Amino acid sequence: MGMATTALGWHLHEDKRRARTLATLAASPFDRVRMAAFPAVSLEERVAELAAIEVTAELVLAPPATEEHVRDVVGRLSGHENVWWSLAADAALFPEVGEHEWVRLAELVAEEDHGHHPLSISAAQDSPLLWRRIFTHGSVVGASPRQAWVATRDHWKPVHIDQSGYEGDGDEPWQSLTAEEVVDQAWDGALRRRPVTHGEWYADDDGLTWSADGGTLRGAAVERLRLLDGIVGQTPREAVYRDRDAPMLALDGEYYLEFCGEHRFPQREHELPEGRYAVEVIDAWEMTVRSLGVHDGGGTVTVPLPAAEHQAIRVRRVP
């Protein structure tokens, strides 16, 4: 599934700050960065630098939302393998551009993009743009993972939550989430197969923030997201979301991953088919994985929990 972050203007700064950004990305759990493709900006070298550290550039094309700009950027960069396209970071910021105009621009991207890279536009969870076939996946703005899942559960394409708030201390509500909120959202989204893009809004000594300008990540969420990335990477691709009172990924008889989030359950029960299962409790905040041994046989398995927030349960079939 991979994990993304937002650093829209990292490439617009001087060499020293760009180098810090690249070093930060190389040491992070992120394999994709959302960045603005402004006119008259040389992007080829920056995209190549990202390729060297195995990071994909998701290029946000608007502003401006014009055919000339789309042709120019896509024509220059479609030959790079590590590129995704996003028409806009939030379609609502361009009220003068209607649905059909967005679709026409998307069709233009597809025409010019000989590499057939992923293409989306970030929009509200109820936007008809999310359902347009020209886009390879949906990109949701401003929704919690549960809200996004409810609104898009019948969606036939993958759906990402690319802007639901940043860890930080900014002036706006979406710039001032706690690290705990960011970590919980990321786990919730991952288990609903609605991955959440990371963002951070702490001003550094230059008054600049990661998600606007790149630089260095300062928040507490990033290391916790590394744990999540590793756990999701070990989860069978066939596992599907199960709608329970806490989000769960399940592959019946083989694998179960449940996240309790803000709930402080003292225990959870799981019904398992006959078999042997390794049972673990994961503390998503403390970054610990605690083995509860192997359960031999089927039926009801009761998993004791510490009655604390940020707990997850992983159950895996073993020989």
Backbone torsions as a table, in degrees:
resi	resn	phi	psi	omega
1	MET	NA	-38.7	-178.8
2	GLY	76.9	172.9	-177.1
3	MET	-142.4	135.8	-174.5
4	ALA	-117.2	157.8	172.2
5	THR	-134.2	166.0	179.1
6	THR	-113.4	125.5	172.9
7	ALA	-145.4	72.9	-164.2
8	LEU	-57.2	-37.2	-174.4
9	GLY	-117.8	23.7	-175.6
10	TRP	-59.1	-33.1	-173.8
11	HIS	-82.4	-2.9	-177.2
12	LEU	-92.7	0.3	-174.5
13	HIS	-102.0	179.6	-176.5
14	GLU	-71.7	169.0	-173.9
15	ASP	-54.8	-42.5	-174.2
16	LYS	-63.8	-44.8	-179.5
17	ARG	-69.8	-38.6	177.8
18	ARG	-61.1	-40.8	179.1
19	ALA	-63.3	-39.4	177.1
20	ARG	-63.4	-40.0	179.4
21	THR	-62.5	-46.5	-179.3
22	LEU	-63.5	-40.4	178.1
23	ALA	-65.1	-39.3	178.5
24	THR	-64.5	-45.5	178.7
25	LEU	-62.6	-41.1	-178.2
26	ALA	-62.5	-30.3	-178.6
27	ALA	-94.9	2.3	-174.4
28	SER	-99.1	172.1	174.1
29	PRO	-82.3	3.1	-172.0
30	PHE	-88.6	136.1	176.7
31	ASP	-117.7	10.4	176.6
32	ARG	-150.7	139.4	178.2
33	VAL	-129.2	130.9	176.4
34	ARG	-85.2	126.6	-175.5
35	MET	-144.8	150.2	-175.0
36	ALA	-81.5	135.6	177.4
37	ALA	-102.6	72.6	-178.6
38	PHE	-71.3	153.6	176.6
39	PRO	-61.8	153.2	175.0
40	ALA	59.8	24.2	175.3
41	VAL	-111.5	130.6	178.8
42	SER	-77.0	112.1	-176.3
43	LEU	-102.9	-21.0	-173.0
44	GLU	-57.1	-45.9	-178.8
45	GLU	-66.5	-38.8	-178.6
46	ARG	-67.0	-41.1	178.7
47	VAL	-64.8	-38.7	177.6
48	ALA	-65.4	-39.0	177.2
49	GLU	-62.9	-39.7	177.1
50	LEU	-65.6	-39.7	178.6
51	ALA	-59.6	-36.0	-177.9
52	ALA	-65.4	-23.0	177.2
53	ILE	-109.9	16.3	175.2
54	GLU	61.0	43.6	175.9
55	VAL	-118.7	137.0	178.4
56	THR	-89.8	138.8	174.9
57	ALA	-93.5	114.3	171.4
58	GLU	-92.9	105.6	-171.5
59	LEU	-88.9	117.6	178.6
60	VAL	-87.0	114.2	-167.8
61	LEU	-81.5	-32.7	-178.9
62	ALA	-104.0	140.4	6.1
63	PRO	-84.0	159.2	-6.6
64	PRO	-85.4	151.6	179.0
65	ALA	-89.9	68.8	-176.8
66	THR	-126.2	152.6	178.7
67	GLU	-63.2	-39.4	-178.9
68	GLU	-59.6	-45.1	-179.3
69	HIS	-65.8	-44.3	-179.9
70	VAL	-60.4	-47.1	179.9
71	ARG	-59.4	-42.6	-177.1
72	ASP	-64.1	-53.1	-175.0
73	VAL	-67.9	-47.8	-177.8
74	VAL	-65.8	-39.6	178.7
75	GLY	-62.0	-35.7	-177.8
76	ARG	-79.0	-29.6	-167.7
77	LEU	-116.2	-2.6	-176.9
78	SER	-65.9	-18.0	178.9
79	GLY	-77.8	-10.7	178.5
80	HIS	-84.0	133.8	-179.2
81	GLU	-71.7	-34.4	-172.9
82	ASN	-90.3	55.4	-178.8
83	VAL	-132.6	135.0	163.7
84	TRP	-118.9	159.4	176.5
85	TRP	-116.1	138.5	168.6
86	SER	-129.5	123.3	-178.5
87	LEU	-64.1	-37.0	-178.8
88	ALA	-157.3	147.4	176.6
89	ALA	-72.9	-21.2	175.4
90	ASP	-163.3	107.1	-176.9
91	ALA	-59.4	-27.1	-178.5
92	ALA	-65.5	-18.3	179.0
93	LEU	-76.4	-4.8	-179.0
94	PHE	-125.3	68.4	-176.2
95	PRO	-62.8	-19.8	-179.5
96	GLU	-77.6	-10.5	-178.9
97	VAL	-103.3	116.9	-178.2
98	GLY	-84.6	173.1	-178.1
99	GLU	-58.0	-45.3	-176.7
100	HIS	-67.5	-32.4	176.6
101	GLU	-67.9	-39.6	176.0
102	TRP	-61.5	-43.4	-179.6
103	VAL	-63.1	-40.5	178.4
104	ARG	-62.5	-41.2	177.2
105	LEU	-64.7	-38.6	177.8
106	ALA	-64.3	-40.9	177.0
107	GLU	-62.9	-35.4	177.9
108	LEU	-66.7	-41.6	175.7
109	VAL	-57.6	-47.6	-178.9
110	ALA	-61.2	-37.6	179.2
111	GLU	-66.3	-39.9	-175.6
112	GLU	-85.0	-18.3	-172.6
113	ASP	-91.9	91.4	-178.7
114	HIS	-73.0	-13.6	178.2
115	GLY	-87.7	-7.5	177.8
116	HIS	53.8	56.4	-179.7
117	HIS	-83.0	161.3	175.6
118	PRO	-58.4	144.8	-175.7
119	LEU	-140.0	133.5	178.2
120	SER	-149.6	177.5	167.3
121	ILE	-141.7	133.0	-179.6
122	SER	-80.3	128.1	-175.5
123	ALA	-152.3	167.7	178.7
124	ALA	-61.2	155.6	-173.6
125	GLN	-63.6	-19.5	179.0
126	ASP	-103.1	11.1	-178.4
127	SER	-73.0	134.8	175.7
128	PRO	-64.9	-17.1	178.0
129	LEU	-60.3	-32.0	-177.7
130	LEU	-63.1	-22.3	-174.9
131	TRP	-97.8	-3.4	-178.1
132	ARG	-69.9	132.9	-173.2
133	ARG	-66.8	-22.7	-177.4
134	ILE	-64.8	-24.2	-179.0
135	PHE	-88.6	136.4	-177.4
136	THR	-76.8	-22.2	178.1
137	HIS	-156.6	161.1	177.0
138	GLY	-87.4	149.4	178.4
139	SER	-134.6	113.4	-170.7
140	VAL	-102.8	141.9	177.1
141	VAL	-112.3	135.9	164.8
142	GLY	71.2	26.4	-179.5
143	ALA	-124.6	148.0	171.1
144	SER	-71.6	159.5	178.4
145	PRO	-56.1	-39.3	179.6
146	ARG	-66.6	-45.0	179.0
147	GLN	-60.9	-42.1	-179.6
148	ALA	-65.8	-39.1	179.8
149	TRP	-66.0	-44.6	179.6
150	VAL	-59.4	-42.5	-176.4
151	ALA	-74.1	-23.8	-172.4
152	THR	-124.0	18.0	-174.3
153	ARG	-66.7	-21.2	176.9
154	ASP	-94.6	6.5	-178.5
155	HIS	-68.0	135.8	-176.5
156	TRP	-90.0	-2.3	-180.0
157	LYS	-118.4	162.7	172.3
158	PRO	-59.2	149.6	178.7
159	VAL	-129.4	129.0	174.6
160	HIS	-110.1	152.8	171.9
161	ILE	-106.8	98.8	-169.3
162	ASP	-93.8	-7.5	175.5
163	GLN	-156.9	96.7	178.3
164	SER	-126.3	10.7	178.5
165	GLY	124.9	152.9	-176.2
166	TYR	-117.1	146.9	167.1
167	GLU	-67.1	133.0	179.7
168	GLY	165.4	-169.3	179.7
169	ASP	-133.8	36.3	-179.6
170	GLY	-75.9	176.4	-175.6
171	ASP	-76.2	-26.5	-176.9
172	GLU	-94.4	150.1	179.7
173	PRO	-54.2	-39.4	-176.9
174	TRP	-75.3	-9.0	177.5
175	GLN	-101.1	8.1	-169.4
176	SER	-138.5	38.6	174.6
177	LEU	-77.3	152.0	173.3
178	THR	-76.5	160.3	176.6
179	ALA	-61.3	-36.5	178.8
180	GLU	-61.5	-42.2	178.2
181	GLU	-62.5	-41.8	-178.9
182	VAL	-64.4	-43.4	-179.8
183	VAL	-65.4	-44.3	179.6
184	ASP	-62.6	-42.4	177.9
185	GLN	-61.0	-41.8	-178.7
186	ALA	-64.4	-43.3	177.1
187	TRP	-64.4	-47.2	-179.6
188	ASP	-57.9	-47.3	-179.8
189	GLY	-64.7	-41.1	-178.5
190	ALA	-62.4	-40.5	-178.0
191	LEU	-76.0	-22.4	175.0
192	ARG	-89.5	5.7	-174.4
193	ARG	57.2	39.4	175.1
194	ARG	-129.0	71.4	-172.8
195	PRO	-58.2	140.0	-175.6
196	VAL	-103.9	127.7	177.2
197	THR	-77.8	134.3	-178.2
198	HIS	-76.8	150.7	171.3
199	GLY	-150.6	154.4	-178.2
200	GLU	-144.2	137.7	-173.4
201	TRP	-136.2	61.2	170.6
202	TYR	-108.6	127.5	179.1
203	ALA	-74.7	134.3	177.1
204	ASP	-90.6	-168.6	-176.5
205	ASP	-63.7	-20.1	177.6
206	ASP	-94.2	4.5	-178.9
207	GLY	76.5	16.6	-176.8
208	LEU	-108.9	154.1	-177.5
209	THR	-118.7	157.1	-178.7
210	TRP	-57.9	-50.2	-171.4
211	SER	-74.1	-16.8	173.3
212	ALA	-95.9	-34.7	-166.3
213	ASP	-134.3	0.4	-175.7
214	GLY	69.8	-158.5	-178.4
215	GLY	114.0	-116.8	-177.5
216	THR	-127.8	136.8	175.3
217	LEU	-77.0	132.8	-175.7
218	ARG	-118.0	-11.0	-171.9
219	GLY	-78.5	169.5	-178.8
220	ALA	-90.3	-9.8	-175.3
221	ALA	-76.5	-32.0	-167.0
222	VAL	-58.3	-47.2	-179.1
223	GLU	-64.7	-33.2	176.1
224	ARG	-68.9	-33.1	177.1
225	LEU	-69.4	-28.3	176.2
226	ARG	-62.3	-42.5	176.2
227	LEU	-59.9	-47.1	178.9
228	LEU	-59.4	-44.0	-179.3
229	ASP	-59.6	-41.5	178.5
230	GLY	-65.7	-40.7	-179.1
231	ILE	-68.8	-43.1	177.7
232	VAL	-63.2	-36.9	178.6
233	GLY	-63.7	-24.7	178.3
234	GLN	-91.6	-2.9	-177.5
235	THR	-84.9	133.2	178.6
236	PRO	-56.5	136.1	178.7
237	ARG	-61.0	-26.5	-178.0
238	GLU	-76.0	-12.8	179.9
239	ALA	-62.8	137.5	-176.8
240	VAL	-121.6	156.6	179.6
241	TYR	-68.8	135.2	176.1
242	ARG	-116.3	125.4	-175.8
243	ASP	-81.8	98.8	179.6
244	ARG	-122.6	-172.2	176.7
245	ASP	-75.8	-7.0	168.9
246	ALA	-138.8	142.7	-174.6
247	PRO	-63.8	142.3	-177.6
248	MET	-144.9	141.1	165.9
249	LEU	-103.8	133.5	-176.2
250	ALA	-140.8	140.6	166.6
251	LEU	-125.6	100.8	-166.6
252	ASP	-51.0	129.8	178.4
253	GLY	79.2	-3.0	-175.6
254	GLU	-126.3	-43.7	-168.4
255	TYR	-156.2	137.0	177.3
256	TYR	-142.5	130.5	177.1
257	LEU	-134.3	115.3	-176.6
258	GLU	-122.1	138.8	179.0
259	PHE	-117.7	123.5	-175.6
260	CYS	-90.0	-14.9	172.5
261	GLY	58.5	-125.4	-177.6
262	GLU	-77.5	-10.5	-179.4
263	HIS	-76.0	139.5	-179.2
264	ARG	-110.7	64.0	-178.0
265	PHE	-67.5	139.8	173.4
266	PRO	-79.1	-21.7	178.7
267	GLN	-166.2	162.7	175.7
268	ARG	-136.7	147.7	178.8
269	GLU	-113.5	139.8	177.9
270	HIS	-130.6	137.2	174.9
271	GLU	-95.6	122.2	-174.7
272	LEU	-121.7	143.0	171.3
273	PRO	-67.0	168.5	178.5
274	GLU	-56.9	137.4	179.4
275	GLY	155.9	-174.4	177.2
276	ARG	-114.2	131.5	-172.8
277	TYR	-134.3	129.9	170.3
278	ALA	-81.1	131.8	-176.3
279	VAL	-116.8	129.7	-179.5
280	GLU	-133.7	147.4	171.6
281	VAL	-112.0	126.1	-177.3
282	ILE	-110.0	127.3	172.5
283	ASP	-97.3	106.5	-173.4
284	ALA	-68.5	-23.3	179.3
285	TRP	-89.8	-46.2	179.3
286	GLU	-78.1	-10.2	177.2
287	MET	62.0	46.5	177.9
288	THR	-118.8	149.4	174.1
289	VAL	-125.4	114.3	-173.8
290	ARG	-111.8	122.7	179.6
291	SER	-80.1	135.1	173.6
292	LEU	-107.0	16.4	176.8
293	GLY	88.0	-163.6	-176.7
294	VAL	-113.6	129.1	174.3
295	HIS	-93.3	124.1	-176.8
296	ASP	-107.7	115.1	-178.3
297	GLY	114.1	170.9	-179.6
298	GLY	-100.2	-161.7	178.6
299	GLY	91.0	-153.8	-175.9
300	THR	-84.1	126.7	174.9
301	VAL	-112.3	123.5	178.2
302	THR	-100.0	120.3	-177.9
303	VAL	-104.7	113.5	178.2
304	PRO	-72.8	141.4	-179.8
305	LEU	-126.6	160.7	-177.0
306	PRO	-82.1	11.0	-178.6
307	ALA	55.3	43.4	179.6
308	ALA	-128.1	163.0	177.1
309	GLU	-73.6	166.0	171.4
310	HIS	67.7	28.2	-179.4
311	GLN	-96.0	143.8	174.8
312	ALA	-130.9	156.1	178.9
313	ILE	-123.6	131.0	174.7
314	ARG	-122.5	128.1	179.0
315	VAL	-124.8	123.1	-176.9
316	ARG	-130.4	134.7	175.0
317	ARG	-66.1	137.2	177.7
318	VAL	-127.7	160.1	179.8
319	PRO	-62.5	NA	NA
